[in-house]
């Protein structure tokens, strides 16, 4: 991540440092969608704890991903991915039936339609998307900040983590509260000026440049604020839990 003055160089240097620190090594040892050798589990667990401590030290809540003006967007080439056998599609009218539930450690649980979500303060931001496989993409995302959901629901003081859940074969990933409250962490319902389509995670998805792509849950149905963290679809398969960029 980079502050306005330090620019892209600091952002790249930070990512390179994390790779050298061992984040890339853990992913290599585990392999894609594999738990790896049981003998390596204690080593991998220790590496992940070290990585997380380093990433938390480097994370700056007010630092933002800044894309140069006029930068080319990925457009239709933006990769579409999911874990179900087929593209997940909400069966009925998305605007009238779909709900985003916001609950857990909150004073006022919410059940939001897409129209309700769109009435919350709106943000449009052009940012990078970083995949654990090494590719990057750029898009303009339109939605509302997760911090606005937290405010509307009245998050309580014991909420330290957030779990983002979906209808994509029960895919979910949990985040630390600091990253979830980052001003560039959005519940997005549109990309590049149009509503999300099924391949992009419609009707709404999580997106933020502060985490690797697999942490950005698509096909959202529930946001749960929690005192303790849980795992996630990929983190339960050996991928790094913190996964900061």
NUTIKOL-296533 format. One record per residue (C-alpha): residue number from 1; x, y, z. Coordinates in nm, 2 decimals. Example, Ala and Ser with C-alpha at 12.3 -4.5 7.8 and 13.67 -1.06 7.14 Angstrom:
2
+------+--------+--------+--------+
! resi !   east !  north !     up !
+------+--------+--------+--------+
!    1 !   1.23 !  -0.45 !   0.78 !
!    2 !   1.37 !  -0.11 !   0.71 !
+------+--------+--------+--------+
//
This chain:
245
+------+--------+--------+--------+
! resi !   east !  north !     up !
+------+--------+--------+--------+
!    1 !   0.00 !   0.00 !   0.00 !
!    2 !   0.12 !   0.35 !  -0.06 !
!    3 !   0.06 !   0.69 !   0.08 !
!    4 !  -0.01 !   0.98 !  -0.17 !
!    5 !   0.35 !   1.10 !  -0.17 !
!    6 !   0.53 !   0.77 !  -0.16 !
!    7 !   0.34 !   0.64 !  -0.47 !
!    8 !   0.36 !   0.31 !  -0.64 !
!    9 !   0.72 !   0.23 !  -0.56 !
!   10 !   0.65 !   0.18 !  -0.19 !
!   11 !   0.36 !  -0.04 !  -0.27 !
!   12 !   0.56 !  -0.27 !  -0.49 !
!   13 !   0.85 !  -0.28 !  -0.24 !
!   14 !   0.61 !  -0.38 !   0.03 !
!   15 !   0.47 !  -0.67 !  -0.17 !
!   16 !   0.82 !  -0.78 !  -0.27 !
!   17 !   0.93 !  -0.78 !   0.10 !
!   18 !   0.63 !  -0.99 !   0.20 !
!   19 !   0.72 !  -1.25 !  -0.07 !
!   20 !   1.07 !  -1.27 !   0.05 !
!   21 !   0.95 !  -1.29 !   0.41 !
!   22 !   0.79 !  -1.62 !   0.32 !
!   23 !   0.43 !  -1.56 !   0.21 !
!   24 !   0.51 !  -1.71 !  -0.13 !
!   25 !   0.70 !  -2.00 !   0.02 !
!   26 !   0.40 !  -2.11 !   0.22 !
!   27 !   0.17 !  -2.10 !  -0.09 !
!   28 !   0.43 !  -2.30 !  -0.28 !
!   29 !   0.46 !  -2.57 !  -0.02 !
!   30 !   0.09 !  -2.61 !   0.02 !
!   31 !  -0.01 !  -2.60 !  -0.35 !
!   32 !  -0.34 !  -2.50 !  -0.50 !
!   33 !  -0.64 !  -2.65 !  -0.32 !
!   34 !  -0.43 !  -2.89 !  -0.12 !
!   35 !  -0.36 !  -2.94 !   0.24 !
!   36 !   0.00 !  -3.06 !   0.16 !
!   37 !   0.20 !  -3.29 !   0.37 !
!   38 !   0.09 !  -3.33 !   0.73 !
!   39 !   0.45 !  -3.32 !   0.84 !
!   40 !   0.47 !  -2.96 !   0.70 !
!   41 !   0.17 !  -2.83 !   0.89 !
!   42 !   0.37 !  -2.71 !   1.20 !
!   43 !   0.62 !  -2.54 !   0.98 !
!   44 !   0.35 !  -2.37 !   0.77 !
!   45 !   0.16 !  -2.26 !   1.08 !
!   46 !   0.47 !  -2.10 !   1.22 !
!   47 !   0.54 !  -1.93 !   0.89 !
!   48 !   0.19 !  -1.79 !   0.87 !
!   49 !   0.21 !  -1.65 !   1.22 !
!   50 !   0.53 !  -1.48 !   1.13 !
!   51 !   0.39 !  -1.34 !   0.80 !
!   52 !   0.08 !  -1.21 !   0.98 !
!   53 !   0.29 !  -1.03 !   1.24 !
!   54 !   0.50 !  -0.86 !   0.97 !
!   55 !   0.19 !  -0.77 !   0.76 !
!   56 !   0.01 !  -0.62 !   1.05 !
!   57 !   0.31 !  -0.41 !   1.13 !
!   58 !   0.32 !  -0.29 !   0.77 !
!   59 !  -0.05 !  -0.23 !   0.73 !
!   60 !  -0.15 !   0.14 !   0.74 !
!   61 !  -0.52 !   0.21 !   0.78 !
!   62 !  -0.50 !   0.54 !   0.59 !
!   63 !  -0.28 !   0.42 !   0.31 !
!   64 !  -0.46 !   0.37 !  -0.02 !
!   65 !  -0.40 !   0.19 !  -0.35 !
!   66 !  -0.38 !   0.47 !  -0.60 !
!   67 !  -0.41 !   0.41 !  -0.97 !
!   68 !  -0.26 !   0.67 !  -1.21 !
!   69 !  -0.51 !   0.89 !  -1.39 !
!   70 !  -0.59 !   0.75 !  -1.73 !
!   71 !  -0.46 !   0.40 !  -1.65 !
!   72 !  -0.61 !   0.13 !  -1.86 !
!   73 !  -0.88 !  -0.08 !  -1.70 !
!   74 !  -0.89 !  -0.46 !  -1.75 !
!   75 !  -1.25 !  -0.44 !  -1.87 !
!   76 !  -1.41 !  -0.77 !  -2.01 !
!   77 !  -1.07 !  -0.94 !  -1.95 !
!   78 !  -1.12 !  -0.92 !  -1.57 !
!   79 !  -1.10 !  -1.29 !  -1.46 !
!   80 !  -1.42 !  -1.45 !  -1.34 !
!   81 !  -1.39 !  -1.72 !  -1.09 !
!   82 !  -1.61 !  -1.93 !  -0.85 !
!   83 !  -1.60 !  -2.26 !  -0.66 !
!   84 !  -1.94 !  -2.41 !  -0.76 !
!   85 !  -1.96 !  -2.65 !  -1.05 !
!   86 !  -2.15 !  -2.38 !  -1.25 !
!   87 !  -2.16 !  -2.00 !  -1.24 !
!   88 !  -2.36 !  -1.92 !  -0.92 !
!   89 !  -2.68 !  -1.73 !  -1.00 !
!   90 !  -2.94 !  -1.61 !  -0.76 !
!   91 !  -3.25 !  -1.80 !  -0.86 !
!   92 !  -3.51 !  -1.52 !  -0.84 !
!   93 !  -3.54 !  -1.15 !  -0.89 !
!   94 !  -3.22 !  -1.02 !  -0.74 !
!   95 !  -3.36 !  -0.68 !  -0.66 !
!   96 !  -3.67 !  -0.81 !  -0.49 !
!   97 !  -3.57 !  -1.13 !  -0.32 !
!   98 !  -3.19 !  -1.12 !  -0.25 !
!   99 !  -3.09 !  -1.00 !   0.10 !
!  100 !  -2.76 !  -0.91 !   0.26 !
!  101 !  -2.79 !  -1.00 !   0.63 !
!  102 !  -2.56 !  -0.81 !   0.87 !
!  103 !  -2.55 !  -0.96 !   1.21 !
!  104 !  -2.34 !  -1.10 !   1.49 !
!  105 !  -2.18 !  -0.86 !   1.73 !
!  106 !  -2.41 !  -0.57 !   1.64 !
!  107 !  -2.69 !  -0.37 !   1.81 !
!  108 !  -2.92 !  -0.35 !   1.51 !
!  109 !  -2.91 !  -0.66 !   1.28 !
!  110 !  -2.98 !  -0.56 !   0.92 !
!  111 !  -3.15 !  -0.74 !   0.62 !
!  112 !  -3.08 !  -0.53 !   0.32 !
!  113 !  -3.23 !  -0.56 !  -0.03 !
!  114 !  -3.01 !  -0.44 !  -0.32 !
!  115 !  -3.21 !  -0.12 !  -0.33 !
!  116 !  -3.14 !  -0.07 !   0.05 !
!  117 !  -2.77 !  -0.13 !  -0.01 !
!  118 !  -2.77 !   0.12 !  -0.29 !
!  119 !  -2.92 !   0.39 !  -0.06 !
!  120 !  -2.62 !   0.38 !   0.17 !
!  121 !  -2.34 !   0.63 !   0.10 !
!  122 !  -2.20 !   0.55 !  -0.24 !
!  123 !  -1.83 !   0.52 !  -0.34 !
!  124 !  -1.67 !   0.48 !  -0.68 !
!  125 !  -1.30 !   0.39 !  -0.68 !
!  126 !  -1.06 !   0.26 !  -0.94 !
!  127 !  -0.82 !   0.02 !  -0.78 !
!  128 !  -0.60 !  -0.28 !  -0.84 !
!  129 !  -0.70 !  -0.64 !  -0.77 !
!  130 !  -0.41 !  -0.87 !  -0.67 !
!  131 !  -0.43 !  -1.25 !  -0.71 !
!  132 !  -0.23 !  -1.50 !  -0.52 !
!  133 !  -0.14 !  -1.66 !  -0.85 !
!  134 !   0.06 !  -1.34 !  -0.95 !
!  135 !  -0.17 !  -1.16 !  -1.19 !
!  136 !  -0.31 !  -0.81 !  -1.13 !
!  137 !  -0.62 !  -0.64 !  -1.27 !
!  138 !  -0.78 !  -0.30 !  -1.26 !
!  139 !  -1.14 !  -0.19 !  -1.25 !
!  140 !  -1.37 !   0.08 !  -1.12 !
!  141 !  -1.58 !  -0.06 !  -0.83 !
!  142 !  -1.90 !   0.11 !  -0.71 !
!  143 !  -2.06 !   0.03 !  -0.38 !
!  144 !  -2.07 !   0.12 !  -0.01 !
!  145 !  -1.79 !   0.09 !   0.24 !
!  146 !  -1.81 !  -0.20 !   0.49 !
!  147 !  -1.76 !   0.07 !   0.76 !
!  148 !  -2.10 !   0.21 !   0.66 !
!  149 !  -2.26 !  -0.13 !   0.72 !
!  150 !  -2.08 !  -0.14 !   1.06 !
!  151 !  -2.21 !   0.21 !   1.14 !
!  152 !  -2.57 !   0.12 !   1.03 !
!  153 !  -2.57 !  -0.20 !   1.23 !
!  154 !  -2.42 !  -0.05 !   1.54 !
!  155 !  -2.11 !  -0.28 !   1.57 !
!  156 !  -2.03 !  -0.35 !   1.94 !
!  157 !  -1.69 !  -0.31 !   2.10 !
!  158 !  -1.62 !  -0.69 !   2.11 !
!  159 !  -1.63 !  -0.71 !   1.73 !
!  160 !  -1.27 !  -0.78 !   1.62 !
!  161 !  -1.33 !  -0.98 !   1.30 !
!  162 !  -1.57 !  -1.00 !   1.01 !
!  163 !  -1.68 !  -1.31 !   0.82 !
!  164 !  -1.81 !  -1.26 !   0.46 !
!  165 !  -2.03 !  -1.54 !   0.35 !
!  166 !  -2.18 !  -1.63 !   0.01 !
!  167 !  -2.42 !  -1.86 !  -0.19 !
!  168 !  -2.12 !  -1.99 !  -0.39 !
!  169 !  -2.12 !  -2.34 !  -0.23 !
!  170 !  -2.10 !  -2.17 !   0.11 !
!  171 !  -1.78 !  -1.99 !   0.03 !
!  172 !  -1.67 !  -1.75 !   0.30 !
!  173 !  -1.36 !  -1.58 !   0.43 !
!  174 !  -1.30 !  -1.39 !   0.75 !
!  175 !  -1.10 !  -1.07 !   0.79 !
!  176 !  -0.94 !  -0.86 !   1.07 !
!  177 !  -1.15 !  -0.56 !   1.16 !
!  178 !  -0.88 !  -0.31 !   1.07 !
!  179 !  -0.87 !  -0.43 !   0.71 !
!  180 !  -1.25 !  -0.46 !   0.68 !
!  181 !  -1.29 !  -0.10 !   0.80 !
!  182 !  -1.03 !   0.03 !   0.55 !
!  183 !  -1.19 !   0.31 !   0.34 !
!  184 !  -1.12 !   0.11 !   0.02 !
!  185 !  -1.30 !  -0.20 !   0.14 !
!  186 !  -1.64 !  -0.20 !  -0.03 !
!  187 !  -1.95 !  -0.41 !  -0.07 !
!  188 !  -1.97 !  -0.36 !  -0.45 !
!  189 !  -2.27 !  -0.39 !  -0.67 !
!  190 !  -2.13 !  -0.24 !  -0.99 !
!  191 !  -1.81 !  -0.25 !  -1.19 !
!  192 !  -1.69 !  -0.01 !  -1.47 !
!  193 !  -2.03 !   0.17 !  -1.47 !
!  194 !  -2.26 !  -0.13 !  -1.49 !
!  195 !  -2.42 !  -0.37 !  -1.24 !
!  196 !  -2.22 !  -0.69 !  -1.16 !
!  197 !  -2.31 !  -0.99 !  -1.38 !
!  198 !  -2.32 !  -1.35 !  -1.25 !
!  199 !  -1.96 !  -1.42 !  -1.33 !
!  200 !  -1.85 !  -1.11 !  -1.14 !
!  201 !  -2.03 !  -1.20 !  -0.82 !
!  202 !  -2.38 !  -1.05 !  -0.86 !
!  203 !  -2.58 !  -0.91 !  -0.70 !
!  204 !  -2.31 !  -0.79 !  -0.46 !
!  205 !  -1.95 !  -0.88 !  -0.36 !
!  206 !  -1.67 !  -0.78 !  -0.13 !
!  207 !  -1.38 !  -0.60 !  -0.29 !
!  208 !  -1.07 !  -0.43 !  -0.16 !
!  209 !  -0.71 !  -0.38 !  -0.27 !
!  210 !  -0.58 !  -0.44 !   0.08 !
!  211 !  -0.63 !  -0.82 !   0.05 !
!  212 !  -0.54 !  -1.08 !  -0.21 !
!  213 !  -0.83 !  -1.18 !  -0.44 !
!  214 !  -0.93 !  -1.50 !  -0.26 !
!  215 !  -1.03 !  -1.30 !   0.05 !
!  216 !  -1.27 !  -1.09 !  -0.16 !
!  217 !  -1.59 !  -1.30 !  -0.12 !
!  218 !  -1.83 !  -1.29 !  -0.42 !
!  219 !  -2.21 !  -1.36 !  -0.42 !
!  220 !  -2.25 !  -1.21 !  -0.08 !
!  221 !  -2.54 !  -1.31 !   0.15 !
!  222 !  -2.42 !  -1.24 !   0.50 !
!  223 !  -2.17 !  -1.02 !   0.69 !
!  224 !  -2.11 !  -1.14 !   1.04 !
!  225 !  -1.91 !  -0.93 !   1.30 !
!  226 !  -1.74 !  -1.16 !   1.55 !
!  227 !  -1.53 !  -1.15 !   1.87 !
!  228 !  -1.31 !  -1.44 !   1.74 !
!  229 !  -1.19 !  -1.52 !   1.40 !
!  230 !  -1.27 !  -1.83 !   1.20 !
!  231 !  -1.12 !  -1.96 !   0.88 !
!  232 !  -1.25 !  -1.96 !   0.52 !
!  233 !  -1.28 !  -2.16 !   0.20 !
!  234 !  -0.91 !  -2.12 !   0.10 !
!  235 !  -0.76 !  -2.05 !   0.43 !
!  236 !  -0.90 !  -2.39 !   0.56 !
!  237 !  -0.71 !  -2.54 !   0.27 !
!  238 !  -0.37 !  -2.40 !   0.38 !
!  239 !  -0.37 !  -2.05 !   0.22 !
!  240 !  -0.26 !  -1.76 !   0.44 !
!  241 !  -0.54 !  -1.62 !   0.66 !
!  242 !  -0.43 !  -1.26 !   0.67 !
!  243 !  -0.34 !  -1.24 !   0.30 !
!  244 !  -0.26 !  -0.87 !   0.30 !
!  245 !  -0.12 !  -0.70 !  -0.01 !
+------+--------+--------+--------+
//
